[in-house]
Amino acid sequence: DTALADSAAEWLLPLLDGVFYRHELVGSAVESTDGRRIGVVLDVEGEFGGCRLVVQTPEGDVLVPLARDICPTIDAVAKRIVISPPEGLLELNVPRA
């Protein structure tokens, strides 16, 4: 129920700038800095200081470190994350045939 979820969110404490609750990131569209659509955030793994986005892509799930250098733009309200992945990161976790 959306009303229940909205009322529960009212009880959450405000976070520091650049810190997000998991539910704010799950469902976010992920794109590269050049505008290429990468996928959608399925989950956030890890704890404060060592988190990874689990991004569903057409090729399979990819783990993307949640770091400012790699995720320079996170708009939790618009559900949009822009990433600047190091070379090979997006291919690293894709299952091989």
Accessible surface in RSA format (square Angstrom, percent):
REM  Atomic radii and reference values for relative SASA: ProtOr
REM  Chains: A
REM  Algorithm: Lee & Richards
REM  Probe-radius: 1.40
REM  Slices: 20
REM RES _ NUM      All-atoms   Total-Side   Main-Chain    Non-polar    All polar
REM                ABS   REL    ABS   REL    ABS   REL    ABS   REL    ABS   REL
RES ASP A   1   141.67  99.2  76.25  75.9  65.41 154.7  37.18  87.5 104.48 104.2
RES THR A   2   103.13  73.4  94.19  95.5   8.94  21.3  61.34  82.4  41.79  63.2
RES ALA A   3    69.84  64.2  58.00  89.5  11.84  26.9  64.13  90.3   5.71  15.1
RES LEU A   4   124.37  69.3 120.24  86.0   4.13  10.4 123.60  86.8   0.77   2.1
RES ALA A   5    61.57  56.6  48.69  75.1  12.88  29.3  56.46  79.5   5.11  13.5
RES ASP A   6    83.19  58.3  79.09  78.7   4.09   9.7  25.11  59.1  58.07  57.9
RES SER A   7    47.02  39.7  45.78  61.1   1.24   2.9  36.49  77.7  10.53  14.8
RES ALA A   8    56.18  51.7  47.44  73.2   8.73  19.9  52.48  73.9   3.69   9.8
RES ALA A   9    46.97  43.2  34.56  53.3  12.41  28.2  36.44  51.3  10.52  27.9
RES GLU A  10   142.00  81.5 105.81  80.0  36.19  86.2  46.09  89.2  95.91  78.3
RES TRP A  11   213.98  85.9 190.47  92.2  23.51  55.2 171.18  91.3  42.80  69.4
RES LEU A  12    75.47  42.0  58.09  41.6  17.38  43.7  59.67  41.9  15.80  42.5
RES LEU A  13   135.97  75.7 133.32  95.4   2.65   6.7 133.48  93.7   2.49   6.7
RES PRO A  14   128.40  93.6  97.14  88.6  31.26 113.6 109.69  90.6  18.71 116.3
RES LEU A  15    72.16  40.2  40.29  28.8  31.87  80.1  43.74  30.7  28.42  76.5
RES LEU A  16   144.97  80.7 136.96  98.0   8.00  20.1 140.75  98.8   4.22  11.4
RES ASP A  17   141.07  98.8 116.15 115.6  24.93  58.9  44.87 105.6  96.21  95.9
RES GLY A  18    38.85  47.9   0.00   N/A  38.85  47.9  12.36  33.9  26.49  59.3
RES VAL A  19    46.59  30.7  36.48  33.0  10.11  24.4  39.44  34.3   7.15  19.4
RES PHE A  20    57.15  28.6  32.60  20.2  24.55  63.9  32.60  19.8  24.55  70.3
RES TYR A  21    60.75  28.4  57.84  32.9   2.91   7.6  52.74  39.6   8.01   9.9
RES ARG A  22   103.81  43.6  97.70  49.8   6.11  14.6  50.59  69.1  53.22  32.3
RES HIS A  23   100.09  54.7  86.13  59.9  13.97  35.7  68.71  70.8  31.39  36.5
RES GLU A  24    55.04  31.6  51.21  38.7   3.82   9.1  13.17  25.5  41.87  34.2
RES LEU A  25     2.59   1.4   2.59   1.9   0.00   0.0   2.59   1.8   0.00   0.0
RES VAL A  26    55.68  36.6  50.39  45.6   5.29  12.7  50.39  43.8   5.29  14.3
RES GLY A  27    41.65  51.4   0.00   N/A  41.65  51.4  23.23  63.7  18.43  41.3
RES SER A  28     0.29   0.2   0.29   0.4   0.00   0.0   0.00   0.0   0.29   0.4
RES ALA A  29    31.48  28.9  30.29  46.7   1.19   2.7  30.55  43.0   0.93   2.5
RES VAL A  30     0.19   0.1   0.02   0.0   0.17   0.4   0.06   0.0   0.13   0.4
RES GLU A  31    42.71  24.5  42.71  32.3   0.00   0.0   3.01   5.8  39.69  32.4
RES SER A  32     7.05   6.0   6.27   8.4   0.78   1.8   6.27  13.3   0.78   1.1
RES THR A  33    88.10  62.7  56.06  56.8  32.04  76.4  33.50  45.0  54.60  82.5
RES ASP A  34   117.79  82.5  77.75  77.4  40.04  94.7  49.41 116.3  68.39  68.2
RES GLY A  35    50.15  61.8   0.00   N/A  50.15  61.8  24.50  67.2  25.65  57.4
RES ARG A  36   136.13  57.2 126.94  64.7   9.19  21.9  67.48  92.2  68.65  41.6
RES ARG A  37   150.05  63.0 126.55  64.5  23.50  56.0  67.08  91.7  82.97  50.3
RES ILE A  38     9.48   5.4   4.17   3.1   5.31  12.8   6.79   4.9   2.69   7.3
RES GLY A  39     6.47   8.0   0.00   N/A   6.47   8.0   6.47  17.8   0.00   0.0
RES VAL A  40    45.23  29.8  45.23  40.9   0.00   0.0  45.23  39.3   0.00   0.0
RES VAL A  41     1.30   0.9   0.00   0.0   1.30   3.1   0.00   0.0   1.30   3.5
RES LEU A  42    77.93  43.4  60.54  43.3  17.39  43.7  61.71  43.3  16.22  43.6
RES ASP A  43    65.19  45.7  65.19  64.9   0.00   0.0  14.23  33.5  50.97  50.8
RES VAL A  44     7.51   4.9   4.36   4.0   3.15   7.6   4.36   3.8   3.15   8.5
RES GLU A  45    63.95  36.7  59.74  45.2   4.21  10.0  20.46  39.6  43.49  35.5
RES GLY A  46    23.95  29.5   0.00   N/A  23.95  29.5  15.63  42.9   8.32  18.6
RES GLU A  47   130.64  75.0 126.41  95.6   4.23  10.1  60.27 116.6  70.38  57.5
RES PHE A  48   175.28  87.7 145.66  90.2  29.62  77.1 148.83  90.2  26.45  75.7
RES GLY A  49    82.12 101.3   0.00   N/A  82.12 101.3  40.08 110.0  42.04  94.1
RES GLY A  50    43.07  53.1   0.00   N/A  43.07  53.1  36.67 100.6   6.40  14.3
RES CYS A  51    27.19  20.6  18.93  21.1   8.26  19.4   2.67   6.8  24.52  26.4
RES ARG A  52    87.11  36.6  87.11  44.4   0.00   0.0  28.15  38.5  58.96  35.7
RES LEU A  53     0.07   0.0   0.07   0.1   0.00   0.0   0.07   0.1   0.00   0.0
RES VAL A  54    15.11   9.9  15.11  13.7   0.00   0.0  15.11  13.1   0.00   0.0
RES VAL A  55     0.00   0.0   0.00   0.0   0.00   0.0   0.00   0.0   0.00   0.0
RES GLN A  56    93.40  52.2  89.59  65.5   3.80   9.1  13.38  28.5  80.01  60.7
RES THR A  57    14.39  10.2   5.78   5.9   8.61  20.5   7.44  10.0   6.95  10.5
RES PRO A  58   126.39  92.1  80.65  73.5  45.74 166.3  94.21  77.8  32.18 200.0
RES GLU A  59   116.83  67.1  95.61  72.3  21.22  50.5  52.64 101.8  64.18  52.4
RES GLY A  60    21.01  25.9   0.00   N/A  21.01  25.9  20.29  55.7   0.72   1.6
RES ASP A  61    66.53  46.6  58.36  58.1   8.18  19.3  20.45  48.1  46.08  46.0
RES VAL A  62     1.20   0.8   1.20   1.1   0.01   0.0   1.20   1.0   0.00   0.0
RES LEU A  63    58.33  32.5  57.06  40.8   1.27   3.2  57.06  40.1   1.27   3.4
RES VAL A  64     0.02   0.0   0.02   0.0   0.00   0.0   0.02   0.0   0.00   0.0
RES PRO A  65    47.89  34.9  47.89  43.7   0.00   0.0  47.89  39.5   0.00   0.0
RES LEU A  66    51.61  28.7  26.76  19.1  24.85  62.5  27.24  19.1  24.38  65.6
RES ALA A  67    43.86  40.3  34.94  53.9   8.91  20.3  43.65  61.5   0.21   0.5
RES ARG A  68   183.34  77.0 171.30  87.3  12.04  28.7  77.81 106.3 105.53  64.0
RES ASP A  69   129.19  90.5 109.42 108.9  19.77  46.8  35.72  84.1  93.47  93.2
RES ILE A  70    23.86  13.6  23.86  17.8   0.00   0.0  23.86  17.2   0.00   0.0
RES CYS A  71     5.43   4.1   0.52   0.6   4.91  11.5   0.52   1.3   4.91   5.3
RES PRO A  72    75.13  54.8  40.20  36.6  34.92 127.0  44.03  36.4  31.10 193.3
RES THR A  73    56.38  40.1  53.37  54.1   3.01   7.2  31.23  42.0  25.15  38.0
RES ILE A  74    43.04  24.5  16.97  12.6  26.07  62.8  16.97  12.2  26.07  70.7
RES ASP A  75    57.10  40.0  52.45  52.2   4.65  11.0  14.08  33.1  43.01  42.9
RES ALA A  76    20.14  18.5   9.44  14.6  10.70  24.3  10.05  14.2  10.09  26.7
RES VAL A  77   148.25  97.6 121.31 109.8  26.94  64.9 128.04 111.3  20.20  54.8
RES ALA A  78    62.95  57.9  32.51  50.2  30.44  69.2  43.07  60.7  19.88  52.7
RES LYS A  79    73.39  35.8  70.14  43.0   3.24   7.7  64.26  57.8   9.13   9.7
RES ARG A  80    94.20  39.6  94.20  48.0   0.00   0.0  32.25  44.1  61.95  37.5
RES ILE A  81     0.48   0.3   0.48   0.4   0.00   0.0   0.48   0.3   0.00   0.0
RES VAL A  82    13.07   8.6  13.07  11.8   0.00   0.0  13.07  11.4   0.00   0.0
RES ILE A  83     0.00   0.0   0.00   0.0   0.00   0.0   0.00   0.0   0.00   0.0
RES SER A  84    48.73  41.2  40.90  54.6   7.83  18.0   7.52  16.0  41.21  57.7
RES PRO A  85    35.49  25.9  16.92  15.4  18.57  67.5  16.94  14.0  18.55 115.3
RES PRO A  86    72.80  53.1  58.14  53.0  14.65  53.3  70.76  58.4   2.04  12.7
RES GLU A  87   184.54 106.0 143.60 108.6  40.94  97.5  65.70 127.1 118.85  97.0
RES GLY A  88    36.27  44.7   0.00   N/A  36.27  44.7  26.52  72.8   9.75  21.8
RES LEU A  89    20.89  11.6  17.10  12.2   3.79   9.5  19.93  14.0   0.97   2.6
RES LEU A  90    21.53  12.0  17.96  12.8   3.58   9.0  17.96  12.6   3.58   9.6
RES GLU A  91   105.47  60.6 104.65  79.2   0.82   2.0  62.95 121.8  42.52  34.7
RES LEU A  92   121.53  67.7 102.57  73.4  18.97  47.7 105.06  73.8  16.47  44.3
RES ASN A  93    54.30  37.4  32.06  31.0  22.24  53.5  14.09  33.9  40.21  38.9
RES VAL A  94    31.19  20.5  26.57  24.1   4.62  11.1  26.57  23.1   4.62  12.5
RES PRO A  95    97.33  70.9  72.23  65.8  25.09  91.2  83.33  68.8  13.99  87.0
RES ARG A  96   194.25  81.6 159.45  81.3  34.80  82.9  75.54 103.2 118.71  71.9
RES ALA A  97   156.10 143.5  72.20 111.4  83.90 190.8 111.17 156.6  44.92 119.0
END  Absolute sums over single chains surface
CHAIN  1 A     6643.5       5168.3       1475.2       4002.0       2641.5
END  Absolute sums over all chains
TOTAL          6643.5       5168.3       1475.2       4002.0       2641.5
